[in-house]
Amino acid sequence: MDSLIEELKQKIIDFLNLDDVDPGEIQADDPLITEGLGLDSIDLLELVVLLEKDYGIKITTKEDAQEAFQSLASLAQYITEHKAVEK
């Protein structure tokens, strides 16, 4: 799971053009929204696209989004759990 978290750090930085963020600064349990990375709703929509494109995972409900986007650790866990189910 640690390798997936590291992969997600770099993908999020690249996909959202967060050029001023260093992957080493991001902690797995930091919140993704408002605090931590400070992502907003537009960023989250872009992450939904990233998850679908790169991992074949669709987030279709608000509850799934809340579960997945709490932190990088929760996002990695969500991917791990749903990637096997949806493929």
N, CA, C and O atoms as a GROMACS GRO file, in nm:
protein
  348
    1MET      N    1   0.083  -0.120   0.000
    1MET     CA    2   0.000   0.000   0.000
    1MET      C    3   0.087   0.125   0.000
    1MET      O    4   0.048   0.228  -0.056
    2ASP      N    5   0.205   0.118   0.062
    2ASP     CA    6   0.294   0.234   0.065
    2ASP      C    7   0.336   0.276  -0.075
    2ASP      O    8   0.347   0.396  -0.104
    3SER      N    9   0.360   0.180  -0.162
    3SER     CA   10   0.399   0.215  -0.299
    3SER      C   11   0.283   0.281  -0.373
    3SER      O   12   0.306   0.371  -0.455
    4LEU      N   13   0.160   0.240  -0.346
    4LEU     CA   14   0.043   0.303  -0.407
    4LEU      C   15   0.029   0.446  -0.356
    4LEU      O   16  -0.005   0.536  -0.433
    5ILE      N   17   0.053   0.468  -0.228
    5ILE     CA   18   0.045   0.604  -0.172
    5ILE      C   19   0.149   0.694  -0.238
    5ILE      O   20   0.118   0.807  -0.273
    6GLU      N   21   0.270   0.645  -0.254
    6GLU     CA   22   0.375   0.724  -0.320
    6GLU      C   23   0.337   0.753  -0.466
    6GLU      O   24   0.359   0.863  -0.516
    7GLU      N   25   0.282   0.653  -0.533
    7GLU     CA   26   0.237   0.672  -0.671
    7GLU      C   27   0.127   0.777  -0.678
    7GLU      O   28   0.129   0.863  -0.767
    8LEU      N   29   0.032   0.771  -0.586
    8LEU     CA   30  -0.077   0.868  -0.582
    8LEU      C   31  -0.026   1.010  -0.557
    8LEU      O   32  -0.076   1.105  -0.617
    9LYS      N   33   0.071   1.024  -0.469
    9LYS     CA   34   0.128   1.157  -0.443
    9LYS      C   35   0.175   1.220  -0.573
    9LYS      O   36   0.139   1.334  -0.604
   10GLN      N   37   0.255   1.146  -0.649
   10GLN     CA   38   0.310   1.201  -0.772
   10GLN      C   39   0.202   1.225  -0.877
   10GLN      O   40   0.204   1.326  -0.947
   11LYS      N   41   0.107   1.132  -0.888
   11LYS     CA   42   0.000   1.149  -0.987
   11LYS      C   43  -0.086   1.271  -0.955
   11LYS      O   44  -0.123   1.346  -1.045
   12ILE      N   45  -0.117   1.289  -0.828
   12ILE     CA   46  -0.199   1.405  -0.789
   12ILE      C   47  -0.125   1.535  -0.818
   12ILE      O   48  -0.183   1.629  -0.871
   13ILE      N   49   0.002   1.540  -0.784
   13ILE     CA   50   0.082   1.660  -0.810
   13ILE      C   51   0.087   1.688  -0.960
   13ILE      O   52   0.067   1.802  -1.002
   14ASP      N   53   0.113   1.586  -1.040
   14ASP     CA   54   0.121   1.604  -1.185
   14ASP      C   55  -0.014   1.638  -1.246
   14ASP      O   56  -0.025   1.732  -1.325
   15PHE      N   57  -0.118   1.562  -1.209
   15PHE     CA   58  -0.250   1.578  -1.270
   15PHE      C   59  -0.314   1.711  -1.236
   15PHE      O   60  -0.384   1.770  -1.319
   16LEU      N   61  -0.290   1.760  -1.114
   16LEU     CA   62  -0.350   1.886  -1.070
   16LEU      C   63  -0.254   2.005  -1.085
   16LEU      O   64  -0.286   2.116  -1.043
   17ASN      N   65  -0.138   1.979  -1.146
   17ASN     CA   66  -0.038   2.085  -1.166
   17ASN      C   67  -0.002   2.157  -1.036
   17ASN      O   68   0.003   2.280  -1.032
   18LEU      N   69   0.025   2.081  -0.932
   18LEU     CA   70   0.064   2.137  -0.803
   18LEU      C   71   0.216   2.149  -0.800
   18LEU      O   72   0.283   2.082  -0.721
   19ASP      N   73   0.269   2.235  -0.885
   19ASP     CA   74   0.413   2.246  -0.904
   19ASP      C   75   0.488   2.287  -0.778
   19ASP      O   76   0.606   2.257  -0.763
   20ASP      N   77   0.421   2.356  -0.687
   20ASP     CA   78   0.488   2.403  -0.566
   20ASP      C   79   0.483   2.302  -0.450
   20ASP      O   80   0.527   2.332  -0.340
   21VAL      N   81   0.428   2.183  -0.476
   21VAL     CA   82   0.416   2.081  -0.372
   21VAL      C   83   0.519   1.972  -0.397
   21VAL      O   84   0.531   1.920  -0.508
   22ASP      N   85   0.593   1.937  -0.293
   22ASP     CA   86   0.690   1.828  -0.300
   22ASP      C   87   0.624   1.702  -0.244
   22ASP      O   88   0.561   1.707  -0.139
   23PRO      N   89   0.636   1.589  -0.314
   23PRO     CA   90   0.573   1.466  -0.264
   23PRO      C   91   0.614   1.429  -0.122
   23PRO      O   92   0.536   1.371  -0.048
   24GLY      N   93   0.736   1.462  -0.084
   24GLY     CA   94   0.783   1.432   0.051
   24GLY      C   95   0.713   1.511   0.160
   24GLY      O   96   0.716   1.473   0.277
   25GLU      N   97   0.650   1.622   0.121
   25GLU     CA   98   0.577   1.705   0.218
   25GLU      C   99   0.440   1.649   0.251
   25GLU      O  100   0.380   1.687   0.351
   26ILE      N  101   0.390   1.559   0.167
   26ILE     CA  102   0.254   1.507   0.183
   26ILE      C  103   0.258   1.383   0.272
   26ILE      O  104   0.328   1.286   0.242
   27GLN      N  105   0.182   1.387   0.379
   27GLN     CA  106   0.171   1.273   0.469
   27GLN      C  107   0.047   1.191   0.430
   27GLN      O  108  -0.054   1.247   0.387
   28ALA      N  109   0.056   1.062   0.444
   28ALA     CA  110  -0.053   0.972   0.403
   28ALA      C  111  -0.184   1.002   0.475
   28ALA      O  112  -0.291   0.982   0.418
   29ASP      N  113  -0.177   1.049   0.599
   29ASP     CA  114  -0.299   1.074   0.676
   29ASP      C  115  -0.344   1.219   0.676
   29ASP      O  116  -0.443   1.254   0.741
   30ASP      N  117  -0.272   1.306   0.604
   30ASP     CA  118  -0.315   1.445   0.593
   30ASP      C  119  -0.447   1.453   0.516
   30ASP      O  120  -0.467   1.379   0.420
   31PRO      N  121  -0.537   1.541   0.558
   31PRO     CA  122  -0.662   1.558   0.483
   31PRO      C  123  -0.632   1.608   0.342
   31PRO      O  124  -0.538   1.686   0.321
   32LEU      N  125  -0.711   1.564   0.246
   32LEU     CA  126  -0.694   1.612   0.109
   32LEU      C  127  -0.770   1.741   0.084
   32LEU      O  128  -0.729   1.824   0.003
   33ILE      N  129  -0.883   1.757   0.154
   33ILE     CA  130  -0.972   1.870   0.129
   33ILE      C  131  -0.947   1.977   0.234
   33ILE      O  132  -0.926   1.948   0.352
   34THR      N  133  -0.951   2.102   0.190
   34THR     CA  134  -0.930   2.223   0.270
   34THR      C  135  -0.795   2.223   0.341
   34THR      O  136  -0.707   2.300   0.302
   35GLU      N  137  -0.776   2.141   0.443
   35GLU     CA  138  -0.646   2.133   0.510
   35GLU      C  139  -0.556   2.042   0.428
   35GLU      O  140  -0.594   1.998   0.320
   36GLY      N  141  -0.439   2.014   0.478
   36GLY     CA  142  -0.349   1.923   0.407
   36GLY      C  143  -0.314   1.977   0.270
   36GLY      O  144  -0.249   2.082   0.260
   37LEU      N  145  -0.356   1.908   0.167
   37LEU     CA  146  -0.329   1.955   0.030
   37LEU      C  147  -0.417   2.073  -0.008
   37LEU      O  148  -0.383   2.148  -0.100
   38GLY      N  149  -0.528   2.091   0.059
   38GLY     CA  150  -0.615   2.205   0.032
   38GLY      C  151  -0.691   2.194  -0.099
   38GLY      O  152  -0.715   2.295  -0.165
   39LEU      N  153  -0.728   2.073  -0.138
   39LEU     CA  154  -0.801   2.055  -0.263
   39LEU      C  155  -0.943   2.108  -0.249
   39LEU      O  156  -1.003   2.104  -0.142
   40ASP      N  157  -0.995   2.157  -0.361
   40ASP     CA  158  -1.133   2.205  -0.362
   40ASP      C  159  -1.219   2.111  -0.447
   40ASP      O  160  -1.172   2.007  -0.494
   41SER      N  161  -1.344   2.147  -0.466
   41SER     CA  162  -1.438   2.059  -0.536
   41SER      C  163  -1.397   2.035  -0.682
   41SER      O  164  -1.418   1.926  -0.734
   42ILE      N  165  -1.340   2.134  -0.747
   42ILE     CA  166  -1.293   2.117  -0.885
   42ILE      C  167  -1.178   2.017  -0.889
   42ILE      O  168  -1.172   1.931  -0.978
   43ASP      N  169  -1.086   2.028  -0.794
   43ASP     CA  170  -0.975   1.933  -0.785
   43ASP      C  171  -1.027   1.791  -0.766
   43ASP      O  172  -0.976   1.696  -0.826
   44LEU      N  173  -1.129   1.776  -0.682
   44LEU     CA  174  -1.184   1.643  -0.658
   44LEU      C  175  -1.249   1.585  -0.783
   44LEU      O  176  -1.239   1.465  -0.809
   45LEU      N  177  -1.314   1.669  -0.860
   45LEU     CA  178  -1.371   1.622  -0.986
   45LEU      C  179  -1.260   1.572  -1.080
   45LEU      O  180  -1.276   1.472  -1.149
   46GLU      N  181  -1.150   1.643  -1.080
   46GLU     CA  182  -1.036   1.600  -1.162
   46GLU      C  183  -0.978   1.469  -1.110
   46GLU      O  184  -0.934   1.385  -1.189
   47LEU      N  185  -0.977   1.450  -0.979
   47LEU     CA  186  -0.928   1.325  -0.923
   47LEU      C  187  -1.021   1.209  -0.957
   47LEU      O  188  -0.975   1.096  -0.976
   48VAL      N  189  -1.151   1.235  -0.964
   48VAL     CA  190  -1.245   1.131  -1.007
   48VAL      C  191  -1.210   1.085  -1.148
   48VAL      O  192  -1.213   0.966  -1.177
   49VAL      N  193  -1.176   1.180  -1.235
   49VAL     CA  194  -1.135   1.147  -1.371
   49VAL      C  195  -1.006   1.065  -1.369
   49VAL      O  196  -0.993   0.967  -1.442
   50LEU      N  197  -0.911   1.105  -1.286
   50LEU     CA  198  -0.784   1.032  -1.272
   50LEU      C  199  -0.808   0.888  -1.228
   50LEU      O  200  -0.749   0.796  -1.283
   51LEU      N  201  -0.894   0.869  -1.129
   51LEU     CA  202  -0.922   0.734  -1.079
   51LEU      C  203  -0.985   0.647  -1.186
   51LEU      O  204  -0.952   0.529  -1.200
   52GLU      N  205  -1.075   0.706  -1.262
   52GLU     CA  206  -1.140   0.629  -1.369
   52GLU      C  207  -1.041   0.595  -1.480
   52GLU      O  208  -1.038   0.482  -1.529
   53LYS      N  209  -0.960   0.692  -1.517
   53LYS     CA  210  -0.865   0.675  -1.627
   53LYS      C  211  -0.753   0.578  -1.590
   53LYS      O  212  -0.721   0.487  -1.666
   54ASP      N  213  -0.693   0.597  -1.474
   54ASP     CA  214  -0.574   0.520  -1.438
   54ASP      C  215  -0.602   0.389  -1.364
   54ASP      O  216  -0.523   0.295  -1.370
   55TYR      N  217  -0.717   0.384  -1.294
   55TYR     CA  218  -0.743   0.265  -1.212
   55TYR      C  219  -0.875   0.195  -1.246
   55TYR      O  220  -0.907   0.090  -1.189
   56GLY      N  221  -0.951   0.252  -1.338
   56GLY     CA  222  -1.077   0.190  -1.377
   56GLY      C  223  -1.183   0.194  -1.268
   56GLY      O  224  -1.272   0.109  -1.264
   57ILE      N  225  -1.173   0.293  -1.180
   57ILE     CA  226  -1.265   0.303  -1.067
   57ILE      C  227  -1.356   0.424  -1.086
   57ILE      O  228  -1.310   0.534  -1.115
   58LYS      N  229  -1.486   0.401  -1.068
   58LYS     CA  230  -1.582   0.510  -1.078
   58LYS      C  231  -1.634   0.544  -0.939
   58LYS      O  232  -1.673   0.455  -0.862
   59ILE      N  233  -1.634   0.671  -0.908
   59ILE     CA  234  -1.695   0.718  -0.783
   59ILE      C  235  -1.823   0.790  -0.823
   59ILE      O  236  -1.819   0.895  -0.887
   60THR      N  237  -1.935   0.731  -0.785
   60THR     CA  238  -2.063   0.782  -0.833
   60THR      C  239  -2.151   0.840  -0.723
   60THR      O  240  -2.250   0.908  -0.752
   61THR      N  241  -2.116   0.815  -0.598
   61THR     CA  242  -2.200   0.867  -0.490
   61THR      C  243  -2.120   0.960  -0.399
   61THR      O  244  -1.997   0.952  -0.391
   62LYS      N  245  -2.191   1.045  -0.333
   62LYS     CA  246  -2.129   1.137  -0.237
   62LYS      C  247  -2.062   1.059  -0.124
   62LYS      O  248  -1.955   1.097  -0.076
   63GLU      N  249  -2.127   0.952  -0.081
   63GLU     CA  250  -2.073   0.870   0.028
   63GLU      C  251  -1.939   0.807  -0.012
   63GLU      O  252  -1.845   0.805   0.068
   64ASP      N  253  -1.931   0.756  -0.136
   64ASP     CA  254  -1.805   0.700  -0.184
   64ASP      C  255  -1.696   0.806  -0.190
   64ASP      O  256  -1.581   0.780  -0.154
   65ALA      N  257  -1.732   0.924  -0.237
   65ALA     CA  258  -1.635   1.034  -0.246
   65ALA      C  259  -1.585   1.072  -0.106
   65ALA      O  260  -1.465   1.094  -0.087
   66GLN      N  261  -1.676   1.080  -0.011
   66GLN     CA  262  -1.635   1.115   0.126
   66GLN      C  263  -1.542   1.009   0.184
   66GLN      O  264  -1.446   1.042   0.253
   67GLU      N  265  -1.571   0.884   0.155
   67GLU     CA  266  -1.486   0.775   0.204
   67GLU      C  267  -1.348   0.780   0.138
   67GLU      O  268  -1.246   0.767   0.206
   68ALA      N  269  -1.346   0.797   0.008
   68ALA     CA  270  -1.220   0.790  -0.068
   68ALA      C  271  -1.130   0.910  -0.045
   68ALA      O  272  -1.008   0.894  -0.034
   69PHE      N  273  -1.185   1.029  -0.038
   69PHE     CA  274  -1.104   1.150  -0.039
   69PHE      C  275  -1.075   1.209   0.099
   69PHE      O  276  -1.048   1.329   0.110
   70GLN      N  277  -1.078   1.128   0.202
   70GLN     CA  278  -1.041   1.177   0.334
   70GLN      C  279  -0.892   1.207   0.342
   70GLN      O  280  -0.852   1.310   0.397
   71SER      N  281  -0.811   1.117   0.286
   71SER     CA  282  -0.665   1.130   0.290
   71SER      C  283  -0.606   1.042   0.180
   71SER      O  284  -0.678   0.968   0.114
   72LEU      N  285  -0.475   1.051   0.163
   72LEU     CA  286  -0.411   0.960   0.066
   72LEU      C  287  -0.424   0.815   0.109
   72LEU      O  288  -0.443   0.727   0.026
   73ALA      N  289  -0.415   0.792   0.238
   73ALA     CA  290  -0.428   0.655   0.289
   73ALA      C  291  -0.568   0.599   0.258
   73ALA      O  292  -0.581   0.485   0.216
   74SER      N  293  -0.671   0.680   0.279
   74SER     CA  294  -0.807   0.634   0.251
   74SER      C  295  -0.828   0.617   0.101
   74SER      O  296  -0.901   0.527   0.058
   75LEU      N  297  -0.765   0.702   0.020
   75LEU     CA  298  -0.775   0.689  -0.124
   75LEU      C  299  -0.708   0.561  -0.172
   75LEU      O  300  -0.762   0.490  -0.258
   76ALA      N  301  -0.591   0.532  -0.119
   76ALA     CA  302  -0.521   0.408  -0.154
   76ALA      C  303  -0.602   0.286  -0.112
   76ALA      O  304  -0.611   0.188  -0.185
   77GLN      N  305  -0.662   0.293   0.006
   77GLN     CA  306  -0.746   0.183   0.055
   77GLN      C  307  -0.866   0.164  -0.036
   77GLN      O  308  -0.902   0.052  -0.070
   78TYR      N  309  -0.929   0.274  -0.075
   78TYR     CA  310  -1.046   0.269  -0.164
   78TYR      C  311  -1.009   0.206  -0.298
   78TYR      O  312  -1.081   0.121  -0.349
   79ILE      N  313  -0.896   0.247  -0.353
   79ILE     CA  314  -0.851   0.191  -0.481
   79ILE      C  315  -0.826   0.041  -0.465
   79ILE      O  316  -0.870  -0.038  -0.548
   80THR      N  317  -0.757   0.003  -0.360
   80THR     CA  318  -0.725  -0.138  -0.336
   80THR      C  319  -0.852  -0.222  -0.326
   80THR      O  320  -0.860  -0.331  -0.383
   81GLU      N  321  -0.950  -0.172  -0.255
   81GLU     CA  322  -1.075  -0.246  -0.236
   81GLU      C  323  -1.161  -0.252  -0.361
   81GLU      O  324  -1.223  -0.355  -0.389
   82HIS      N  325  -1.165  -0.144  -0.438
   82HIS     CA  326  -1.257  -0.135  -0.550
   82HIS      C  327  -1.197  -0.176  -0.684
   82HIS      O  328  -1.270  -0.212  -0.776
   83LYS      N  329  -1.067  -0.170  -0.695
   83LYS     CA  330  -1.004  -0.208  -0.822
   83LYS      C  331  -1.031  -0.354  -0.854
   83LYS      O  332  -1.062  -0.389  -0.968
   84ALA      N  333  -1.018  -0.439  -0.756
   84ALA     CA  334  -1.042  -0.582  -0.776
   84ALA      C  335  -1.190  -0.610  -0.805
   84ALA      O  336  -1.222  -0.700  -0.884
   85VAL      N  337  -1.278  -0.535  -0.742
   85VAL     CA  338  -1.422  -0.556  -0.759
   85VAL      C  339  -1.471  -0.511  -0.896
   85VAL      O  340  -1.550  -0.579  -0.960
   86GLU      N  341  -1.423  -0.395  -0.942
   86GLU     CA  342  -1.477  -0.334  -1.062
   86GLU      C  343  -1.416  -0.389  -1.190
   86GLU      O  344  -1.475  -0.372  -1.297
   87LYS      N  345  -1.302  -0.452  -1.185
   87LYS     CA  346  -1.237  -0.502  -1.307
   87LYS      C  347  -1.289  -0.636  -1.346
   87LYS      O  348  -1.245  -0.693  -1.446
   0.00000   0.00000   0.00000
